[in-house]
Amino acid sequence: MLEFKFPDVGEGIHEGTIVKWRIKEGDEVKSDQVLVEIETDKAIVEIPSPRAGIIAKTFHAEKEIIKVGETLVAITDKGEVYSPTSSAVAATITPTVEVATPDKGPGVVGSIDASNTEIPKAKISARAEISALSTSGRPETSALNSSVSIKILPGTRNLAAKLKIDITKITGTGPNGMITDADILSAKTSTSTFAPMTSASGTTTTTTQPKTFPGSVTITPYKGIRKVIGDHMVESHTRTVPVTHFDTIDITKLFNKREVEKVAAVQQNIKLTFLAYIVQAVTQTLKEFPIINSELNESSQEIITKNYYNIGIAVDTEDGLFVPTIKDADKKDLYTIAQEIVSLAEKAKAKKLTPQDMSGGTFTITNYGSIGGDFATPIINYPESAILGLGKIKDSFILDAATKQLTPTKTMGLALTFDHRLIDGAVAARFVNAVALKLQL
């Protein structure tokens, strides 16, 4: 008999929603046969059976949330009587009732990524301490109270202090119970907005009260992909110092070149978009401005400059915004980049992206101009240091200084949001100028 638990599918995923059971109790299954489809904060994953046998019991209904490490199914041999263990019984979750289907509108820009987490482990402390890693990598200890043992990195502790989160009230989901950034952000979103009250015994308590509205409302659960997007945006907002540099560039020559080259691309079944040219130009320019392709490790107080170029492409889907990455973009030609853009976008919309598709980005591009709009202030895809926003291509006129004549042109707005702790304004401006020159041919 095997009680098969929801496995760690990687990239910090710690829970998912049961989308569809592909089996039912009593079914005979083969090894590697798909048991269930689970929607994580990155994509829908198919979970295969680890062995052949009979499905004695399923522990969660469709639309329920299941955490990594909770029991999915019990698999027995033929004729074997299943007797649930205490851990399997405890893992069963009472079905929840949703008032409305979660919003499937487009989200703000940012990859859907969370800190690496593990299953919370029970902790019994014989003495009071907070274990934290110092910048030297050695543990620090400080007294707190007689019943709390907390592990937390300095950067995460700083985040908690900034958000005014009491870390003694948080159960860490990281390795060995370590508190992660995701735990802090989750605690922030669940904190009551009502003032604390003091009981007769002097103990401070927090009360929550239902909010009333003067008219009819529709209540939608804030969870799943939408919540992960929101948490990531809060993290970016609180952990970077964002500034946005704007510019308008002339892409008339590029527009005309693409009109010719897309015909040849179609003959090879390739959809050649302007985005492919921009990915190529940005990748080349990142080599000239390595600080743009870096991140700040707050825990170790180090700037990490990346000598590889994985370009994230924001893809708008019915379920939110995904940012798959084009790996080693500097080693790929224009047509290969164009093919990958289309392939990744199709996978995102079909919910077929893998954790590997979503990981390892060094710089992100978001093309809000394809929907409409000249400029925006895109949010940095933390922990990256910058993100480039593309406006729509417009028919414009430029005044020729010599002839005083108006010349028709094609223009596009660029918006580079950057972390001012790492990147100076002058460097950001020069980076955009360099990208523009490459696009102006």
C-alpha positions as a printed Julia matrix, in Angstrom:
441×3 Matrix{Float64}:
   0.0    0.0     0.0
   1.23   3.47   -0.88
  -0.17   6.82    0.2
   1.1    9.0    -2.64
   1.65  12.63   -1.72
   1.61  15.73   -3.93
   5.29  15.92   -4.92
   7.56  18.95   -5.07
   7.4   19.89   -8.75
  10.16  22.5    -8.36
  10.65  26.27   -8.62
   9.22  27.09   -5.2
   5.75  25.71   -5.91
   4.16  24.77   -2.58
   0.48  24.33   -3.4
  -1.92  23.83   -6.28
  -5.59  23.48   -7.17
  -7.09  20.18   -8.28
  -8.35  20.83  -11.82
  -9.38  17.36  -12.98
  -9.09  13.81  -11.71
  -8.18  11.42  -14.51
  -9.0    8.4   -12.35
 -11.57   7.46   -9.7
 -11.61   5.24   -6.65
 -11.55   1.57   -7.6
  -9.71   2.12  -10.9
  -6.71  -0.01  -11.76
  -3.78   2.14  -12.88
  -0.41   1.53  -14.48
   2.9    3.02  -13.46
   3.31   6.57  -14.9
  -0.37   6.79  -15.81
  -1.66  10.35  -15.26
  -3.71  10.53  -12.07
  -4.67  14.18  -11.83
  -4.21  17.63  -13.33
  -3.15  20.28  -10.8
  -2.96  23.99  -11.48
   0.01  25.62   -9.77
   1.02  29.26   -9.83
   2.95  28.55  -13.02
   0.96  26.11  -15.15
  -1.19  23.0   -15.12
   0.91  19.92  -14.32
  -0.04  16.29  -14.83
   0.87  14.05  -11.89
   1.69  10.44  -12.89
   1.24   7.39  -10.73
   4.46   6.21   -9.06
   3.39   2.56   -9.3
   0.76   0.19  -10.66
  -2.15  -0.82   -8.46
  -5.71  -0.03   -7.4
  -6.86   3.48   -6.44
  -8.21   2.82   -2.95
  -8.95   6.44   -2.09
  -8.65   9.99   -3.42
  -8.16  12.63   -0.77
  -9.19  15.88   -2.46
 -12.06  16.99   -4.63
 -11.76  19.03   -7.81
 -11.28  22.78   -7.15
  -9.73  22.09   -3.75
  -6.3   23.43   -2.86
  -3.63  20.87   -2.0
  -0.23  21.63   -0.53
   3.0   19.88   -1.43
   3.36  16.88    0.87
  -0.37  16.29    1.4
  -1.75  12.93    0.35
  -3.25  12.73   -3.14
  -4.28   9.08   -3.42
  -3.85   5.73   -1.73
  -2.73   2.93   -4.06
  -3.04  -0.71   -3.02
  -2.37  -4.08   -4.57
  -5.25  -6.21   -5.82
  -7.17  -7.71   -2.92
  -5.38  -5.54   -0.36
  -7.6   -3.77    2.18
  -6.72  -0.12    2.63
  -6.28   1.2     6.16
  -5.55   4.96    6.22
  -2.63   6.23    8.28
  -3.01   9.16   10.65
  -1.02  11.43    8.34
  -3.33  10.67    5.42
  -6.41  11.42    7.49
  -4.89  14.69    8.68
  -4.07  15.63    5.1
  -7.7   15.52    4.01
  -9.02  19.05    3.51
 -12.61  20.08    4.01
 -14.03  21.4     0.73
 -14.22  25.15    0.46
 -17.06  27.15   -1.08
 -16.22  29.87   -3.55
 -18.58  32.76   -4.09
 -17.38  33.52   -7.59
 -14.86  32.33  -10.18
 -11.49  34.06   -9.75
 -10.85  36.99  -12.03
  -9.21  35.97  -15.31
  -8.41  39.43  -16.56
  -4.89  40.48  -17.53
  -2.48  41.07  -14.69
   0.35  43.44  -14.05
   3.76  42.62  -15.44
   5.96  40.21  -13.53
   6.96  36.66  -13.44
   5.02  34.31  -11.25
   7.67  33.14   -8.96
   7.9   32.4    -5.29
  10.68  31.62   -2.85
  11.79  28.0    -2.63
   9.69  26.32    0.01
   9.4   22.96    1.71
   6.72  21.36    3.8
   6.5   22.96    7.27
   8.07  20.67    9.87
   6.96  20.5    13.5
   9.34  22.4    15.74
   9.84  21.85   19.49
  12.23  24.29   21.09
  13.94  23.57   24.41
  15.1   27.17   24.55
  14.18  30.47   23.0
  16.15  31.54   19.94
  16.04  33.09   16.51
  18.43  31.35   14.14
  19.45  33.52   11.22
  22.22  33.4     8.65
  24.6   36.31    8.89
  26.32  37.73    5.84
  29.23  35.44    6.66
  26.94  32.41    6.44
  27.19  31.54   10.16
  24.08  31.25   12.34
  23.19  33.97   14.79
  21.15  33.41   17.96
  19.12  35.84   20.04
  16.65  35.24   22.87
  12.96  35.72   22.24
  10.65  33.66   24.45
  10.35  30.15   25.76
   8.31  28.61   22.96
   9.5   30.02   19.64
  12.3   28.85   17.35
  12.57  30.88   14.17
  14.92  30.64   11.21
  15.06  33.62    8.88
  17.57  35.23    6.51
  18.61  38.85    7.15
  17.03  40.08    3.9
  13.72  38.43    4.78
  13.88  39.82    8.32
  14.41  43.31    6.84
  11.37  42.8     4.62
   9.3   41.78    7.65
  10.45  44.88    9.52
   9.56  47.12    6.58
   6.08  45.59    6.33
   5.68  45.56   10.14
   5.12  41.82   10.28
   5.66  39.97   13.56
   7.85  37.01   12.56
   7.12  35.2    15.82
   3.59  34.56   14.55
   4.65  33.05   11.21
   5.24  29.38   10.46
   8.11  29.13    8.0
   7.59  27.05    4.86
  11.23  27.07    3.76
  13.91  24.44    4.36
  13.9   23.26    7.97
  11.09  25.66    8.78
  12.89  28.79    7.56
  10.65  31.82    7.01
  10.71  32.92    3.35
   9.83  36.16    1.6
   6.63  34.48    0.39
   5.64  33.77    4.02
   6.13  37.43    4.91
   4.12  38.64    1.92
   1.36  36.15    2.64
   1.18  37.36    6.23
   0.99  40.95    5.0
  -2.01  40.26    2.78
  -3.85  38.49    5.59
  -3.17  41.11    8.28
  -6.31  42.73    9.63
  -6.84  46.4     8.94
  -8.6   46.88   12.25
  -6.83  48.26   15.3
  -5.68  45.84   17.99
  -7.74  45.57   21.16
  -6.55  44.87   24.69
  -8.37  42.29   26.78
  -9.02  42.55   30.48
  -5.95  40.41   31.13
  -3.84  42.9    29.24
  -3.26  40.62   26.23
  -3.35  42.4    22.88
  -5.67  40.76   20.34
  -6.67  41.59   16.79
 -10.27  41.54   15.62
 -11.66  41.25   12.12
 -15.05  42.55   11.1
 -16.92  42.01    7.84
 -16.9   45.09    5.65
 -20.29  46.38    4.57
 -21.07  47.99    1.22
 -23.9   50.35    0.25
 -24.87  48.25   -2.77
 -24.62  44.84   -4.4
 -21.14  43.35   -4.76
 -19.54  40.27   -6.28
 -16.94  38.59   -4.08
 -14.08  36.81   -5.82
 -11.51  34.78   -3.87
  -8.06  36.36   -4.05
  -5.93  33.27   -4.52
  -4.07  31.13   -7.0
  -2.3   32.82   -9.89
  -3.84  36.22   -9.14
  -2.54  36.16   -5.57
   0.92  34.99   -6.65
   1.08  37.87   -9.13
   0.02  40.29   -6.4
   2.53  38.95   -3.88
   5.31  39.23   -6.44
   4.36  42.83   -7.2
   4.39  43.7    -3.5
   7.82  42.1    -3.18
   9.15  44.09   -6.14
   7.62  47.31   -4.82
   9.07  46.9    -1.33
  12.5   45.54   -2.31
  13.54  47.82   -5.17
  13.9   51.56   -5.74
  12.16  51.88   -9.14
  12.61  54.76  -11.56
  11.27  54.81  -15.14
  13.07  56.39  -18.1
  10.96  57.23  -21.17
  11.97  57.81  -24.79
  10.38  57.83  -28.24
  12.38  56.29  -31.07
  12.16  56.32  -34.87
  11.78  52.77  -36.21
  10.87  53.63  -39.81
  13.8   51.66  -41.29
  13.07  48.69  -39.03
   9.39  48.8   -39.98
  10.27  48.68  -43.69
  12.89  45.97  -43.19
  10.48  43.77  -41.3
   7.82  44.17  -44.0
  10.28  42.6   -46.46
  11.78  39.97  -44.16
   8.48  38.68  -42.79
   7.57  37.45  -46.28
  10.71  35.32  -46.42
  10.04  34.13  -42.86
   6.52  32.98  -43.73
   8.0   30.71  -46.39
   9.81  28.93  -43.54
   6.63  28.86  -41.39
   8.03  31.52  -39.06
   6.01  34.44  -37.69
   8.47  37.33  -37.59
   7.28  40.0   -35.17
   8.9   43.28  -34.11
   9.46  41.71  -30.69
  12.06  39.34  -32.14
  14.12  42.29  -33.39
  13.81  43.99  -30.0
  14.89  40.88  -28.09
  17.96  40.66  -30.31
  18.8   44.37  -29.9
  18.29  44.28  -26.12
  20.46  41.19  -25.74
  23.31  42.8   -27.67
  23.0   45.98  -25.6
  23.0   44.12  -22.28
  26.54  43.01  -23.1
  27.53  46.66  -23.35
  25.8   47.54  -20.05
  26.32  44.52  -17.77
  24.88  46.27  -14.7
  21.46  46.16  -16.39
  21.78  42.35  -16.46
  22.44  42.03  -12.73
  20.68  41.6    -9.41
  21.36  42.65   -5.83
  21.73  39.91   -3.23
  20.62  41.74   -0.11
  21.54  38.9     2.23
  25.19  38.78    1.16
  25.34  42.46    0.13
  26.68  41.55   -3.3
  25.87  42.68   -6.83
  25.61  39.62   -9.07
  26.33  40.4   -12.72
  25.08  37.65  -14.99
  27.14  36.66  -18.0
  24.25  34.8   -19.59
  21.2   36.35  -21.24
  17.78  34.83  -20.61
  15.16  37.28  -21.81
  11.7   37.1   -20.23
   8.7   37.82  -22.45
   5.47  38.89  -20.72
   2.52  36.93  -22.16
  -1.06  38.0   -21.45
  -3.42  35.04  -20.93
  -6.95  34.49  -19.63
  -5.5   33.41  -16.31
  -3.04  36.22  -15.77
   0.37  37.31  -16.95
   3.14  34.74  -17.43
   6.79  35.49  -18.17
   8.54  32.58  -19.89
  12.18  33.09  -20.81
  14.18  32.75  -24.0
  17.31  30.99  -22.77
  20.73  32.11  -24.08
  19.17  34.66  -26.42
  22.63  35.94  -27.37
  23.42  32.6   -28.99
  20.31  32.48  -31.18
  19.58  34.06  -34.56
  16.56  36.21  -35.36
  14.43  33.4   -36.75
  15.1   31.12  -33.77
  14.13  33.9   -31.37
  10.95  34.53  -33.36
  10.03  30.84  -33.22
  10.58  30.68  -29.46
   8.46  33.77  -28.84
   5.51  32.16  -30.62
   6.1   28.76  -29.02
   6.32  30.12  -25.47
   3.26  32.32  -25.96
   1.24  29.34  -27.19
   2.38  27.22  -24.24
   1.44  29.99  -21.81
  -2.06  30.33  -23.22
  -2.51  26.54  -23.18
  -1.21  26.35  -19.58
   1.59  24.07  -20.72
   4.56  26.07  -19.47
   7.02  24.12  -17.36
   8.91  25.5   -14.34
  12.0   25.47  -16.54
  10.24  27.7   -19.09
   9.58  30.24  -16.34
  12.92  30.2   -14.55
  16.32  31.83  -14.87
  15.35  35.18  -16.39
  17.9   38.01  -16.36
  15.92  40.8   -18.06
  12.25  41.18  -19.01
  10.41  42.82  -21.91
   6.69  43.63  -21.8
   4.85  44.68  -24.94
   1.79  46.58  -23.71
   1.79  48.48  -27.0
   0.33  45.43  -28.73
  -2.87  46.15  -26.78
  -2.62  49.93  -26.94
  -0.8   52.68  -25.13
   2.31  54.74  -25.71
   3.93  54.48  -22.28
   3.59  52.73  -18.93
   5.67  52.22  -15.82
   6.29  48.46  -15.81
   7.15  46.83  -12.5
  10.56  45.21  -12.21
  10.49  41.43  -12.39
  12.3   41.01   -9.07
  15.1   40.05   -8.46
  16.07  41.38  -11.89
  17.25  45.0   -11.95
  15.31  46.36  -14.94
  12.4   45.8   -17.31
  11.7   47.34  -20.74
   8.19  48.33  -21.79
   7.24  48.72  -25.45
   4.6   51.18  -26.63
   2.49  50.89  -29.75
   3.94  51.74  -33.17
   2.48  55.03  -34.41
   2.48  57.11  -37.57
   4.23  60.36  -36.74
   6.06  63.23  -38.4
   9.59  64.5   -37.8
  10.68  68.0   -38.75
  13.78  67.98  -40.92
  16.04  70.7   -39.5
  17.66  71.39  -42.87
  14.64  71.45  -45.19
  12.05  72.45  -42.59
   9.85  69.75  -44.08
   7.77  67.24  -42.12
   8.82  63.68  -42.83
   6.41  60.8   -42.1
   7.89  58.23  -39.72
   7.03  55.22  -37.59
   7.72  55.77  -33.91
   7.53  53.69  -30.76
   7.7   54.59  -27.08
  10.14  52.84  -24.77
   9.94  52.78  -20.97
  12.79  51.33  -18.92
  12.04  50.8   -15.23
  15.24  50.19  -13.28
  16.4   49.7    -9.7
  18.12  52.97   -8.84
  20.22  51.26   -6.17
  22.18  49.53   -8.92
  21.62  51.66  -12.01
  22.18  55.4   -12.33
  19.82  57.47  -14.45
  22.56  58.32  -16.93
  23.36  54.63  -17.43
  19.68  53.86  -18.0
  19.42  56.66  -20.58
  22.52  55.44  -22.42
  21.18  51.89  -22.42
  17.9   53.01  -24.04
  19.83  55.13  -26.55
  21.95  52.13  -27.49
  18.88  49.92  -27.97
  17.29  52.65  -30.08
  20.34  52.91  -32.36
  20.23  49.19  -33.05
  16.52  49.37  -33.87
  17.02  52.38  -36.13
  19.52  50.31  -38.16
